[in-house]
């Protein structure tokens, strides 16, 4: 178990944890854009497989005087049934296979045919001919594993004859919201709080590459925690919990994980807000424990959730990008601090209302500044972590 680990180390621990567990599936081409390629795409054959015409016109054999006898035609989609001798030509369509004996293509606008005889300037050898293998050779690496597939890349795979592609599976995710004080609908009463995390989780999970199976509300007893986690683990690759990650009188998560045979990979991270986050491993399944305060929960999602899903879906880890702070910002002496705000021309400006239980400031922000322990002075370097 790793307790109170630095934030940067937590992400690397997760990367090692899931790197050897490849869960992939085949996916139809039309459903592949946006998925992560699990195995590299290698050209199974040359593209194009044969030399083809790049223009409508005439495929011509050698002839020194610029005139050719037109003896037939070749259309796209067929095998040429003619072989050209010196001084012969055939009408040819764009994309049609170049017949044997042809050395170039004359564009339709560059020649005239009278009485079956084509007249045109003598073309250079290979003119308007697309050679076999011009786009790729057999065995050539075209798309490496771990690529977020674009529509154009999927189109390339279609051109190479693929009907489906191996992609990383989207981890099924189930959420458990702990807390007798949490109200799921309407206006909270005295002593109650409205659940502000559960409604966000489906969108966060989707942005991370997972799929959400549901959000469930669980009473604050150890027995209910154990039963809910056990049931969720039967159908989900990742279980996300909110609340109960600390050591309060009604925080039962640690004991529930122990009772179910889970192994704590990370038990708290040296960051504020979000310090009492955790990740537990149950064979090939994971439990991501988020603190109950809304902003703390989102910091935990970015700190542990994002690298967890990246590892499970074959994506590379993302490091904060360099920026400068426009104001002096404090941080604990031994912990990082994430501050919500906006980046304007490379300079970070913090939002207001930055408490761990608040969402207003974050709702007006596009990301977090990552402060080192001890904080920064005006103009000093910070990391910039944009929201997905």
C-alpha positions as CSV (number, residue, x, y, z in Angstrom):
1,X,0.0,0.0,0.0
2,X,1.2,3.5,-0.8
3,X,0.0,6.1,1.6
4,X,0.2,9.9,1.1
5,X,2.1,9.5,-2.1
6,X,3.1,12.6,-4.2
7,X,0.6,13.4,-6.9
8,X,3.0,12.7,-9.8
9,X,4.0,9.3,-8.2
10,X,0.4,8.2,-7.9
11,X,-0.2,8.5,-11.7
12,X,2.9,6.4,-12.3
13,X,1.8,3.8,-9.8
14,X,-1.4,3.4,-11.6
15,X,0.3,3.2,-15.0
16,X,2.4,0.2,-13.8
17,X,-0.6,-1.3,-12.1
18,X,-2.7,-1.6,-15.3
19,X,0.0,-1.8,-18.0
20,X,0.0,-5.5,-18.2
21,X,-3.8,-6.0,-18.3
22,X,-4.9,-5.6,-22.0
23,X,-8.6,-5.7,-22.4
24,X,-9.5,-5.3,-26.0
25,X,-12.4,-6.1,-28.4
26,X,-13.1,-5.9,-32.1
27,X,-15.2,-3.0,-33.3
28,X,-16.9,-2.4,-36.7
29,X,-15.2,0.3,-38.7
30,X,-18.2,2.6,-38.5
31,X,-18.0,2.5,-34.7
32,X,-14.2,2.9,-34.5
33,X,-13.6,6.6,-34.7
34,X,-12.8,7.9,-31.2
35,X,-11.8,4.4,-29.9
36,X,-8.2,3.6,-29.0
37,X,-6.4,1.1,-31.2
38,X,-5.2,-1.9,-29.2
39,X,-3.0,-3.5,-31.9
40,X,-1.0,-1.7,-34.6
41,X,-2.4,-1.6,-38.1
42,X,0.1,-3.0,-40.6
43,X,-0.5,-2.9,-44.3
44,X,-1.5,-6.4,-45.5
45,X,-0.7,-5.6,-49.1
46,X,0.5,-2.7,-51.3
47,X,-1.8,0.2,-51.7
48,X,-2.7,0.5,-54.5
49,X,-2.3,-3.1,-55.2
50,X,-1.8,-2.4,-58.9
51,X,-0.6,0.6,-61.0
52,X,-3.7,2.6,-61.7
53,X,-4.7,5.7,-63.7
54,X,-4.8,9.0,-61.9
55,X,-6.9,10.6,-64.7
56,X,-9.6,9.9,-67.2
57,X,-8.0,9.7,-70.7
58,X,-6.0,7.2,-72.6
59,X,-3.3,4.7,-71.5
60,X,-0.7,4.7,-74.2
61,X,2.2,2.5,-75.2
62,X,5.5,3.9,-76.6
63,X,5.3,5.8,-79.9
64,X,7.7,8.4,-81.1
65,X,5.4,10.5,-83.3
66,X,2.5,11.3,-80.8
67,X,-0.2,9.2,-82.4
68,X,-1.8,6.0,-81.2
69,X,-4.4,3.5,-82.4
70,X,-7.2,3.3,-79.9
71,X,-8.0,-0.4,-79.6
72,X,-10.4,-0.6,-76.6
73,X,-11.1,0.7,-73.1
74,X,-10.4,-0.2,-69.5
75,X,-12.8,0.7,-66.7
76,X,-12.3,0.9,-62.9
77,X,-13.1,-2.3,-61.1
78,X,-12.0,-4.8,-63.7
79,X,-8.9,-6.6,-64.9
80,X,-7.6,-5.3,-68.3
81,X,-8.3,-7.7,-71.1
82,X,-5.9,-6.0,-73.5
83,X,-2.1,-5.7,-73.8
84,X,-0.8,-2.8,-75.6
85,X,1.9,-2.9,-78.3
86,X,3.9,0.0,-79.7
87,X,1.6,2.7,-81.1
88,X,-1.5,1.4,-79.3
89,X,-3.8,3.1,-76.7
90,X,-7.0,2.4,-74.7
91,X,-9.5,4.6,-73.2
92,X,-9.0,4.5,-69.4
93,X,-11.0,5.7,-66.4
94,X,-9.6,7.2,-63.2
95,X,-8.7,4.3,-60.9
96,X,-8.6,1.7,-63.6
97,X,-5.7,-0.8,-63.7
98,X,-3.0,0.2,-66.2
99,X,-2.8,-2.6,-68.9
100,X,0.4,-4.3,-69.7
101,X,2.4,-2.4,-72.3
102,X,1.1,1.0,-71.3
103,X,3.8,3.5,-70.1
104,X,1.8,6.6,-69.4
105,X,-1.7,8.2,-69.4
106,X,-2.8,11.1,-71.6
107,X,-5.5,13.2,-70.0
108,X,-8.8,13.4,-71.9
109,X,-8.4,17.2,-72.3
110,X,-4.9,16.8,-73.7
111,X,-5.7,14.6,-76.7
112,X,-8.2,14.2,-79.6
113,X,-9.4,11.1,-81.4
114,X,-10.2,11.1,-85.1
115,X,-11.0,8.0,-87.0
116,X,-9.8,5.8,-84.1
117,X,-6.5,7.6,-84.0
118,X,-5.4,9.4,-80.8
119,X,-3.2,12.5,-81.3
120,X,-1.4,14.2,-78.3
121,X,1.9,15.4,-77.1
122,X,4.2,12.5,-76.2
123,X,3.8,12.1,-72.4
124,X,6.7,11.4,-70.0
125,X,7.0,7.8,-68.9
126,X,4.8,7.2,-65.8
127,X,2.8,10.5,-66.4
128,X,-0.6,10.3,-64.6
129,X,0.1,6.8,-63.5
130,X,-0.3,5.9,-59.8
131,X,2.3,3.2,-59.1
132,X,1.5,0.1,-57.1
133,X,2.5,0.6,-53.5
134,X,2.7,4.4,-53.9
135,X,0.7,4.9,-50.6
136,X,2.1,2.0,-48.7
137,X,4.1,-1.2,-49.0
138,X,3.1,-4.6,-47.6
139,X,4.1,-4.9,-44.0
140,X,4.5,-1.2,-43.4
141,X,3.4,0.2,-40.0
142,X,0.5,2.6,-40.7
143,X,-1.2,3.3,-37.3
144,X,0.6,2.4,-34.0
145,X,-1.2,0.9,-31.1
146,X,-2.6,3.4,-28.6
147,X,-3.8,5.8,-31.3
148,X,-7.1,7.6,-30.8
149,X,-8.6,6.6,-34.1
150,X,-9.8,9.5,-36.4
151,X,-12.4,9.1,-39.1
152,X,-9.7,9.4,-41.8
153,X,-7.6,6.7,-40.2
154,X,-10.6,4.4,-40.1
155,X,-11.1,5.2,-43.8
156,X,-7.5,4.2,-44.5
157,X,-8.2,0.9,-42.8
158,X,-11.3,0.4,-45.0
159,X,-9.1,1.0,-48.1
160,X,-6.8,-1.8,-46.9
161,X,-9.7,-4.2,-46.6
162,X,-10.3,-4.2,-42.9
163,X,-13.9,-4.7,-41.7
164,X,-13.3,-4.3,-38.0
165,X,-10.4,-3.2,-35.8
166,X,-9.0,-4.3,-32.4
167,X,-9.7,-1.5,-29.9
168,X,-9.4,-1.2,-26.1
169,X,-12.7,-2.0,-24.3
170,X,-14.4,0.9,-22.6
171,X,-14.4,-0.1,-18.9
172,X,-17.9,-0.5,-17.5
173,X,-18.2,1.7,-14.4
174,X,-20.7,1.7,-11.6
175,X,-20.9,4.5,-9.0
176,X,-21.8,4.2,-5.3
177,X,-22.7,7.4,-3.4
178,X,-22.2,7.0,0.3
179,X,-23.8,9.2,3.0
180,X,-27.1,9.3,4.9
181,X,-27.0,13.1,4.6
182,X,-27.0,13.0,0.8
183,X,-30.2,13.9,-0.9
184,X,-30.5,12.8,-4.6
185,X,-33.4,15.0,-5.6
186,X,-35.0,18.3,-4.7
187,X,-33.9,20.9,-2.1
188,X,-31.9,19.6,0.8
189,X,-33.2,20.0,4.3
190,X,-31.4,20.9,7.5
191,X,-28.3,18.7,7.9
192,X,-28.7,17.4,4.3
193,X,-26.7,18.1,1.2
194,X,-27.7,17.6,-2.4
195,X,-25.6,15.1,-4.3
196,X,-23.5,17.3,-6.7
197,X,-21.1,14.5,-7.7
198,X,-23.3,11.7,-8.9
199,X,-24.9,13.7,-11.7
200,X,-21.4,14.6,-13.1
201,X,-19.9,11.1,-13.1
202,X,-21.4,9.7,-16.3
203,X,-20.0,12.6,-18.3
204,X,-16.6,12.3,-16.6
205,X,-16.4,8.6,-17.2
206,X,-17.4,9.0,-20.8
207,X,-14.6,11.6,-21.3
208,X,-12.1,9.2,-19.7
209,X,-13.1,6.4,-22.2
210,X,-15.4,4.4,-19.9
211,X,-19.1,3.6,-19.9
212,X,-21.5,4.2,-17.0
213,X,-23.8,1.5,-15.9
214,X,-25.5,3.4,-13.1
215,X,-25.3,5.6,-9.9
216,X,-26.5,4.0,-6.7
217,X,-27.0,5.5,-3.2
218,X,-25.8,3.5,-0.3
219,X,-26.7,3.9,3.5
220,X,-23.9,4.6,6.0
221,X,-23.4,1.1,7.4
222,X,-20.5,-1.2,7.0
223,X,-22.9,-4.0,5.9
224,X,-24.5,-1.9,3.2
225,X,-21.0,-0.8,2.0
226,X,-19.8,-4.4,1.7
227,X,-23.0,-5.6,-0.1
228,X,-23.1,-2.7,-2.5
229,X,-19.4,-2.9,-3.5
230,X,-19.6,-6.7,-3.8
231,X,-22.5,-6.4,-6.2
232,X,-21.0,-3.6,-8.2
233,X,-17.8,-5.5,-8.7
234,X,-19.6,-8.4,-10.4
235,X,-20.6,-6.3,-13.3
236,X,-18.2,-3.3,-13.5
237,X,-14.5,-3.1,-14.3
238,X,-14.3,0.1,-12.2
239,X,-16.4,1.0,-9.2
240,X,-16.3,4.7,-8.2
241,X,-17.4,5.6,-4.7
242,X,-17.9,9.0,-3.2
243,X,-17.5,9.8,0.5
244,X,-16.2,7.5,3.3
245,X,-12.5,7.7,2.3
246,X,-11.3,9.3,5.5
247,X,-11.3,7.9,9.1
248,X,-14.5,9.4,10.5
249,X,-17.0,7.6,12.7
250,X,-19.2,6.8,9.6
251,X,-16.4,6.2,7.1
252,X,-16.6,2.5,6.4
253,X,-14.8,2.2,3.0
254,X,-11.5,1.0,4.2
255,X,-13.0,-1.8,6.3
256,X,-15.3,-2.8,3.4
257,X,-12.4,-3.1,1.0
258,X,-10.5,-5.2,3.5
259,X,-13.5,-7.5,4.1
260,X,-13.9,-8.1,0.4
261,X,-10.2,-9.0,-0.1
262,X,-9.2,-5.8,-1.9
263,X,-5.7,-4.5,-2.0
264,X,-5.1,-0.8,-1.5
265,X,-2.8,0.5,-4.3
266,X,-3.0,4.2,-3.2
267,X,-4.3,5.3,0.2
268,X,-4.3,9.1,0.1
269,X,-2.3,11.4,-2.1
270,X,-0.2,14.4,-0.9
271,X,-2.4,17.0,-2.6
272,X,-5.0,19.6,-1.5
273,X,-7.9,19.4,-2.0
274,X,-8.7,15.7,-2.4
275,X,-6.1,14.3,0.0
276,X,-8.1,11.3,1.3
277,X,-8.6,9.6,-2.2
278,X,-7.8,6.0,-2.7
279,X,-7.6,3.2,-5.3
280,X,-8.1,-0.5,-4.5
281,X,-7.4,-3.5,-6.7
282,X,-9.7,-6.6,-6.8
283,X,-8.0,-9.0,-9.2
284,X,-8.7,-7.4,-12.6
285,X,-11.2,-4.8,-11.2
286,X,-10.7,-1.5,-9.4
287,X,-12.4,0.7,-6.9
288,X,-11.7,4.4,-7.1
289,X,-12.6,6.2,-3.8
290,X,-13.4,9.9,-4.1
291,X,-13.8,12.2,-1.1
292,X,-17.3,13.5,-0.5
293,X,-16.6,17.2,-1.0
294,X,-17.4,18.0,-4.6
295,X,-14.2,19.9,-5.6
296,X,-12.1,17.3,-3.7
297,X,-13.8,14.6,-5.7
298,X,-13.0,16.2,-9.0
299,X,-9.3,16.6,-8.0
300,X,-9.3,12.9,-7.2
301,X,-10.9,12.1,-10.6
302,X,-8.1,14.0,-12.3
303,X,-5.3,12.6,-10.0
304,X,-6.3,8.9,-9.9
305,X,-9.3,8.5,-12.2
306,X,-7.8,9.9,-15.4
307,X,-4.5,7.8,-15.3
308,X,-6.5,4.7,-14.3
309,X,-8.8,5.0,-17.4
310,X,-5.8,5.9,-19.6
311,X,-4.0,2.7,-18.5
312,X,-7.1,0.6,-19.0
313,X,-7.8,2.0,-22.5
314,X,-4.3,2.2,-23.8
315,X,-3.8,6.0,-23.7
316,X,-0.6,7.7,-22.7
317,X,-0.4,9.6,-19.4
318,X,-0.7,13.4,-19.7
319,X,1.6,15.7,-17.8
320,X,0.6,19.3,-16.8
321,X,1.9,21.9,-19.3
322,X,4.1,24.8,-18.2
323,X,2.4,28.1,-17.3
324,X,3.0,31.1,-15.1
325,X,1.0,32.3,-12.1
326,X,-0.4,35.8,-12.4
327,X,-0.7,36.0,-8.6
328,X,1.0,34.6,-5.5
329,X,-0.6,31.4,-4.4
330,X,-0.1,29.4,-1.2
331,X,0.2,25.7,-0.8
332,X,0.9,23.3,2.1
333,X,4.6,22.8,2.9
334,X,4.6,19.1,2.0
335,X,1.8,18.8,-0.5
336,X,0.8,19.9,-4.0
337,X,-2.2,22.1,-4.4
338,X,-4.6,22.2,-7.3
339,X,-6.2,25.6,-7.8
340,X,-9.2,26.1,-10.2
341,X,-9.0,28.9,-12.7
342,X,-8.2,29.9,-16.3
343,X,-5.2,30.2,-18.4
344,X,-4.9,33.5,-20.4
345,X,-2.0,33.8,-22.8
346,X,0.1,31.5,-20.7
347,X,-0.7,33.2,-17.4
348,X,-2.9,31.5,-14.8
349,X,-5.6,33.4,-13.0
350,X,-7.4,31.7,-10.1
351,X,-11.1,31.5,-9.7
352,X,-13.0,32.7,-6.6
353,X,-14.8,30.3,-4.3
354,X,-12.1,27.7,-4.1
355,X,-13.2,25.7,-1.1
356,X,-13.1,21.9,-1.4
357,X,-16.9,21.8,-0.9
358,X,-17.6,24.5,-3.5
359,X,-18.2,24.1,-7.2
360,X,-19.0,27.7,-8.3
361,X,-15.3,28.6,-8.9
362,X,-14.6,25.4,-10.8
363,X,-17.8,25.9,-12.9
364,X,-16.2,29.2,-14.1
365,X,-12.8,27.5,-14.8
366,X,-11.3,25.6,-17.6
367,X,-8.7,23.7,-15.5
368,X,-6.4,23.6,-12.6
369,X,-3.0,25.1,-11.8
370,X,-0.8,22.5,-10.1
371,X,1.3,24.3,-7.4
372,X,4.4,22.7,-5.8
373,X,4.6,22.3,-2.0
374,X,5.0,25.8,-0.4
375,X,3.2,27.6,-3.2
376,X,4.5,30.1,-5.8
377,X,5.1,33.9,-6.0
378,X,3.7,36.0,-8.8
379,X,5.3,35.1,-12.1
380,X,6.6,31.7,-11.0
381,X,6.1,28.5,-12.8
382,X,3.0,26.3,-12.3
383,X,1.6,23.3,-14.1
384,X,-1.6,23.7,-16.1
385,X,-4.1,20.8,-16.1
386,X,-7.0,21.5,-18.4
387,X,-10.4,19.9,-17.7
388,X,-11.3,17.2,-20.2
